[in-house]
Amino acid sequence: MSGQGKTTKPRKNVGVILASGIGERSGFSRPKQLVKLAGRPVIAHALERFQDHDGIDEIAIVTNDRCMGEIEDLISSNRLSKVACVLRGGAERYESSLAAIRAYETASTSHDVRLLFHDAVRPLVSNAIISRVLEALEDYDAVDVALSVPDTVILADPSASTITEIADRRLVRLGQTPQGFTYELIKEAYDRALRDPNFATTDDCGVVVRYMPEAPVYVVEGEASNMKLTFPNDLMILDKFMQGNAGRRMDAMGETVRLARLRDRGLAIIGGTSGIGASMAKIAAAHGARVSIAGRSTGLDIADGEAVAKWLGQLREEQGPIHAVINAAAVLDRQPLMSMELQQIAASVATNFTGALNVAWSSFSHLSETRGHLMLFASSSYTYGRALYSTYSASKAGVVNLTQALADEWAEVGIKVNCVNPERARTPMRTKAFGNEAADTLLDPDDVARKALGILIGDSSGIIYDILKT
């Protein structure tokens, strides 16, 4: 069945976000769609993808009474202008799909309606996947998204736990969403299904395959990152995918366009007198930002929380609103713990971790005023503690956890909190610790600075951005 050339009515592409699940058996204390990922509810990420896609005209959310209030607040606070309705679903998934089908029955008389059903707990659906579905709907009335299977697929006897067949993996796919349909097809499929007293299904394409076998369901390629949040451990995998995806989206935007948005923004850079912080100050100023820097060489020690608060307060009074606070200050003590004096250990932690806490605490009032951005810096050593780096590695791991915690805490007031994790960079701190190294093995501080400044332009929060030597 072809969807091409059958109507001259204006088209309306509707993203239907299915968020009626409770997820009580998945190990979460609340519905999965409201669980936080990078400081925001999982459903917020899915909604953002449909909101930002040029091909989507409207969004319909199907949820339950338990989630209704929070989702309505989310729509308002995130300016989700495409959301046209919030519907009540049912205990079964198909009941939620039916709620959307019935809601658009009147619209289908005046528009060529296409419904794209998407799981709210697939937060990382890409622009490309949505585009593939919309493009396929030009020629087909039903479209599924599926991922090829790289592993051997077996069929097993559930009673004996023995293999009954080795499936041809070329024929096997893992289903994802969104699943797209022309309105007439999906309505007719459900009309037929509801006349079957033994009707049971797990997804909308399954309804079409069973009850409208004459209509082919076209399959477009999915992506590994478009995974479904099912169990608590999935959050860690989604977080890693989100970090990689955020970096790719940032790189896709032209640098000149990205950094031009810094004009007239107030940036406070602590640790801005050398290294990456100094590069950020130079590049931001060149793009019209109001830049103020501080560090030990200017008399500011971030281990002194009162001094940090005083400096930011004076800056706000003299220079105007602060849109971003960047903490690039750090010290690297490369030696065994037992060769360090207690005073030296305390000083290292005071700069690398307590200092980050001081900067965050002192920044809150200023960044809540502008719905601004706090940027912290980690190090590749945060992922695995290594000999000679005990205080540094431990402190940077703390900074990563601080980033994620504050992104969650401060989301309601609109503050974004992110962390930059550069690979080895050619900075005075590194030269002091390691001596001269081959330049081609190290990141250029200006390259790190440009990427870090680009992050300040976006709306991401709770992301650890890895910047690697390519």
C-alpha positions in Angstrom: 0.0 0.0 0.0 1.5 3.3 -1.0 0.9 6.6 0.8 2.1 8.7 -2.2 -0.3 10.9 -4.1 -3.5 9.8 -2.4 -4.6 13.2 -0.9 -4.2 16.9 -1.5 -5.0 17.7 2.1 -2.4 19.6 4.1 -0.1 17.3 6.0 0.2 17.1 9.8 3.0 15.0 11.3 2.2 14.2 14.9 4.7 12.8 17.4 2.8 10.7 19.9 4.9 10.3 23.1 3.6 7.2 25.0 4.2 7.8 28.7 1.5 5.8 30.5 3.8 3.1 32.0 4.4 2.8 35.7 7.5 0.6 35.6 6.8 -1.0 39.0 8.7 -4.2 38.1 11.8 -2.5 36.8 13.4 -1.5 40.1 12.6 2.3 40.0 10.8 4.1 42.8 8.8 6.2 40.3 7.6 5.9 36.7 10.6 5.5 34.4 9.6 8.5 32.2 10.1 10.8 35.2 13.5 9.3 36.3 16.3 11.9 35.9 18.9 11.6 33.2 21.5 14.3 33.0 19.4 16.4 35.5 16.2 16.2 33.5 13.3 13.7 33.4 13.8 11.0 30.7 10.6 12.1 28.9 12.0 15.7 28.6 14.8 14.5 26.4 12.4 12.6 24.1 10.1 15.6 23.9 13.0 17.8 23.0 14.0 15.7 20.1 10.5 15.9 18.6 10.2 19.6 19.5 13.4 20.4 17.6 12.6 18.3 14.5 11.5 20.5 11.6 9.3 17.8 10.2 7.1 17.4 13.3 4.1 19.7 13.4 2.6 18.7 16.7 3.2 16.6 19.8 0.6 14.6 21.7 1.6 13.1 25.1 -0.3 10.1 26.4 0.2 9.5 30.2 -1.5 8.6 33.4 -2.9 10.5 36.4 0.2 9.8 38.4 2.4 11.6 35.9 0.0 14.2 34.5 0.9 17.1 36.9 4.7 16.8 36.5 4.4 16.4 32.7 2.2 19.5 32.4 4.8 21.5 34.5 7.5 20.2 32.3 5.8 21.4 29.2 5.4 24.9 30.6 9.0 25.2 32.0 10.7 23.9 28.9 8.6 25.9 26.4 7.5 22.9 24.4 5.4 24.9 22.0 4.5 21.9 19.8 2.7 20.0 22.5 -1.0 20.2 21.4 -2.6 17.9 24.0 -1.9 15.7 27.0 -4.1 12.6 27.0 -4.9 9.9 29.5 -3.9 6.5 28.4 -4.7 3.0 29.8 -3.2 0.1 31.6 -2.2 -1.5 28.3 0.1 0.1 25.7 -2.5 -0.3 22.9 -5.0 1.7 25.0 -2.6 4.6 25.0 -2.2 4.3 21.2 -6.0 4.3 20.8 -6.3 7.4 22.9 -4.1 9.3 20.4 -5.9 7.7 17.4 -9.3 8.9 18.7 -8.0 12.3 19.6 -7.0 12.9 15.9 -10.1 11.5 14.3 -11.5 15.0 13.7 -8.2 16.4 12.4 -8.0 13.6 9.9 -10.9 14.9 8.0 -9.1 18.2 7.2 -5.5 17.0 7.2 -3.3 14.2 6.0 -2.4 13.1 9.5 0.7 10.9 10.1 1.1 9.5 13.7 4.6 8.6 14.9 4.3 6.6 18.1 7.4 6.9 20.3 8.3 5.4 23.8 8.8 8.2 26.3 11.6 6.1 27.8 13.7 6.2 24.6 15.2 9.6 25.3 18.0 9.6 22.7 16.0 9.1 19.5 18.0 11.0 16.9 16.9 13.6 14.3 18.1 11.2 11.7 15.8 8.4 12.8 12.7 10.7 12.9 13.7 11.9 9.4 14.0 8.3 8.1 10.5 7.5 9.3 9.0 10.6 7.8 10.7 10.0 4.5 9.5 6.4 4.4 5.9 7.5 5.0 6.0 9.2 1.6 5.9 5.7 0.1 4.5 3.4 2.8 1.6 3.7 5.2 3.4 1.9 8.0 7.0 2.3 9.0 9.0 0.6 11.8 12.4 1.3 13.2 14.7 -1.7 13.9 18.3 -2.4 14.7 20.4 -5.1 13.0 21.6 -7.9 15.3 25.3 -8.5 15.4 25.2 -11.7 17.5 24.1 -15.2 16.9 20.4 -15.6 17.6 19.1 -18.9 19.0 15.6 -20.2 19.6 15.4 -22.3 22.8 12.9 -24.6 24.4 11.8 -22.6 27.5 11.1 -25.8 29.5 14.4 -27.7 28.8 16.6 -24.6 28.1 18.0 -26.3 25.0 18.5 -24.8 21.6 15.8 -25.7 19.1 17.1 -23.6 16.2 19.8 -21.2 15.1 18.0 -18.2 13.5 19.4 -16.5 10.4 20.5 -13.2 11.9 20.1 -11.5 8.5 16.3 -11.9 9.1 16.3 -10.7 12.7 15.9 -7.1 13.9 15.4 -5.5 17.3 12.4 -3.2 17.2 12.6 0.4 18.3 10.4 3.5 18.0 9.1 5.8 16.6 6.6 3.7 14.6 5.0 5.8 11.9 1.6 5.4 10.2 -0.9 7.2 8.0 -4.0 7.9 10.1 -6.3 5.9 7.9 -4.2 2.7 8.1 -3.6 2.6 11.9 -7.2 3.4 12.6 -8.4 0.6 10.3 -5.9 -1.8 11.9 -7.2 -1.1 15.4 -10.8 -1.2 14.2 -10.2 -4.7 13.0 -8.2 -5.7 16.1 -10.9 -4.6 18.5 -13.4 -6.9 16.8 -11.1 -9.9 17.8 -12.1 -11.2 21.2 -8.5 -12.7 21.5 -6.8 -9.4 20.6 -3.4 -9.0 22.3 -0.3 -7.0 21.2 2.8 -5.3 22.4 3.2 -2.6 19.7 1.4 -0.8 16.9 3.3 -2.4 14.0 2.3 -5.8 15.4 -1.4 -4.7 15.1 -0.8 -3.8 11.4 1.1 -7.0 10.6 -1.6 -9.2 12.2 -4.8 -7.5 11.2 -3.8 -5.8 7.9 -1.4 -8.2 6.3 -2.1 -6.6 2.9 -0.2 -3.5 4.1 3.6 -3.8 4.0 5.5 -2.4 7.0 8.7 -0.7 5.8 11.7 -1.0 8.2 14.2 1.8 8.6 17.5 1.4 10.4 17.6 2.2 14.1 20.6 3.2 16.3 22.2 1.6 19.3 21.8 4.9 21.3 18.0 4.8 20.7 17.8 2.3 23.5 14.9 1.9 25.9 15.2 2.6 29.6 14.2 -0.7 31.3 16.3 -1.3 34.3 18.3 1.1 36.6 21.7 0.0 35.1 20.4 1.3 31.7 20.8 4.8 33.0 24.6 4.5 33.0 24.6 3.3 29.4 22.2 6.1 28.4 24.4 8.6 30.1 27.4 7.5 28.1 25.5 7.6 24.8 24.2 11.1 25.8 27.7 12.4 26.3 28.8 11.1 22.9 25.7 12.4 21.1 26.0 15.8 22.7 29.6 16.2 21.5 28.6 15.2 18.0 25.7 17.7 17.9 28.1 20.4 19.1 30.6 19.6 16.4 27.9 19.6 13.8 27.3 23.3 14.4 29.8 25.6 12.7 32.3 27.1 15.1 31.8 30.7 13.9 28.0 30.4 14.3 28.3 28.8 17.7 30.8 31.2 19.2 29.1 34.3 17.8 26.4 33.7 20.4 28.8 34.6 23.1 28.4 38.3 22.2 27.4 40.4 25.2 27.3 37.5 27.6 29.1 37.9 30.9 31.7 35.2 31.6 33.6 34.7 34.9 36.6 32.5 34.4 38.4 31.3 37.5 41.8 29.9 36.6 41.6 32.2 33.6 45.2 33.5 33.8 46.9 30.5 32.2 46.3 27.2 30.3 42.9 26.4 29.0 41.2 29.1 31.1 43.4 31.8 29.5 42.6 30.4 26.0 38.9 30.5 26.8 39.2 34.1 28.0 41.0 35.2 24.8 38.6 33.5 22.4 35.5 34.5 24.2 36.6 38.2 24.3 37.4 38.0 20.6 33.7 37.0 20.0 32.3 39.9 22.0 31.8 38.3 25.4 32.3 40.4 28.6 35.1 38.4 30.2 36.5 38.6 33.7 39.3 36.4 34.9 40.7 35.5 38.3 43.2 33.1 39.8 46.0 32.9 42.3 48.1 35.4 40.3 45.3 37.9 40.7 45.0 37.2 44.4 42.0 34.8 44.4 42.3 31.4 46.0 39.3 29.2 45.3 39.9 27.3 48.5 38.6 30.4 50.2 34.9 30.3 49.6 34.2 33.7 51.0 36.7 35.3 48.7 35.1 33.5 45.7 31.6 34.8 46.7 33.0 38.3 47.2 34.7 38.4 43.8 31.6 37.2 42.0 29.4 39.7 43.9 31.7 42.6 42.9 31.7 41.4 39.4 27.9 41.4 39.2 27.7 44.9 40.7 30.4 46.4 38.4 30.0 44.4 35.1 26.4 43.3 35.0 24.7 39.9 34.8 26.8 36.8 34.9 25.8 34.2 32.3 28.5 31.6 32.9 31.0 30.8 35.6 33.9 28.6 34.5 36.2 26.9 37.0 39.4 26.0 35.3 41.6 26.2 38.4 43.5 23.1 39.4 46.8 21.8 40.8 48.5 18.5 39.9 50.6 16.8 42.6 52.2 13.8 40.9 53.7 11.8 43.7 52.9 8.9 46.1 50.4 9.8 48.8 52.8 8.8 51.6 55.4 11.2 50.3 53.0 14.1 50.8 52.6 16.0 54.0 49.0 16.2 55.5 49.0 19.9 54.8 49.9 19.3 51.1 47.1 16.7 50.8 44.6 19.1 52.3 45.7 21.9 50.0 45.4 19.7 46.9 41.9 18.6 47.7 41.0 22.2 48.7 41.8 23.5 45.3 40.7 20.6 43.1 37.5 19.6 44.9 36.5 21.9 47.7 37.3 24.8 45.4 34.8 23.5 42.9 32.2 23.4 45.6 33.0 26.9 46.6 32.6 28.2 43.1 29.3 26.3 42.6 27.9 27.6 45.9 28.9 31.2 45.1 27.6 31.0 41.6 24.1 29.9 42.3 22.4 33.3 42.9 24.0 34.8 39.8 23.3 32.0 37.4 19.7 31.5 38.6 19.2 35.2 37.7 20.3 34.5 34.1 19.4 30.8 33.8 23.1 30.5 33.1 25.8 27.9 32.9 28.3 26.5 35.4 31.3 24.7 33.8 33.7 22.6 35.8 36.7 20.7 34.6 37.6 17.0 35.1 40.6 15.0 33.9 40.9 11.7 32.1 42.3 10.3 35.4 38.9 10.6 37.0 37.8 7.3 35.5 40.4 5.1 37.1 42.6 5.9 40.1 46.3 5.5 39.3 49.4 5.5 41.4 51.0 9.0 41.9 47.6 10.7 41.2 45.6 9.8 44.3 44.5 13.3 45.4 44.1 14.5 41.8 42.2 11.5 40.5 39.9 11.3 43.5 39.2 15.0 43.4 38.3 15.0 39.7 36.0 12.0 40.2 34.3 14.1 42.9 33.9 17.0 40.4 32.2 14.6 37.9 29.7 13.5 40.6 29.2 17.1 41.7 28.4 18.1 38.1 25.7 15.4 37.8 24.2 16.2 41.2 24.0 19.9 40.7 22.5 19.4 37.2 19.7 17.6 38.9 19.3 20.0 41.8 19.4 23.1 39.7 17.3 22.0 36.8 14.2 23.6 38.2 15.8 27.1 38.2 17.2 26.7 34.7 20.9 26.5 35.5 22.9 24.3 33.3 25.9 22.4 34.8 28.4 20.6 32.6 31.9 19.3 32.9 34.7 19.3 30.4 37.1 16.3 30.5 40.0 17.0 28.2 42.7 14.5 27.3 46.2 15.5 28.0 46.6 19.2 27.0 49.7 21.4 26.5 49.3 23.6 29.6 51.8 25.1 32.1 50.5 22.7 34.8 51.2 19.7 32.7 54.6 20.9 31.6 55.5 21.5 35.3 54.5 17.9 36.2 55.9 16.0 33.1 58.4 18.3 31.5 58.6 18.7 27.7 56.5 16.3 25.6 56.0 15.9 21.9 53.5 18.6 20.8 51.7 16.2 18.5 50.7 14.0 21.5 48.9 16.8 23.4 45.8 18.8 22.8 46.1 22.5 21.9 44.6 24.6 24.7 42.9 26.8 22.1 41.1 23.7 20.6 39.9 22.7 24.0 38.8 26.2 24.8 36.7 26.5 21.6 34.9 23.3 22.3 34.3 24.3 25.9 32.9 27.7 24.9 30.7 25.9 22.4 29.1 23.9 25.2 28.1 27.2 26.9 25.9 28.0 24.0 23.8 24.9 24.3 21.1 23.7 26.7 22.7 20.5 27.8 23.2 19.8 31.5 24.8 17.1 33.5 27.0 16.0 30.6 30.7 15.0 31.0 32.2 16.1 27.6 35.2 14.1 26.7 37.6 16.1 24.4 40.1 13.7 22.8 43.1 14.1 20.7 42.2 13.2 17.1 
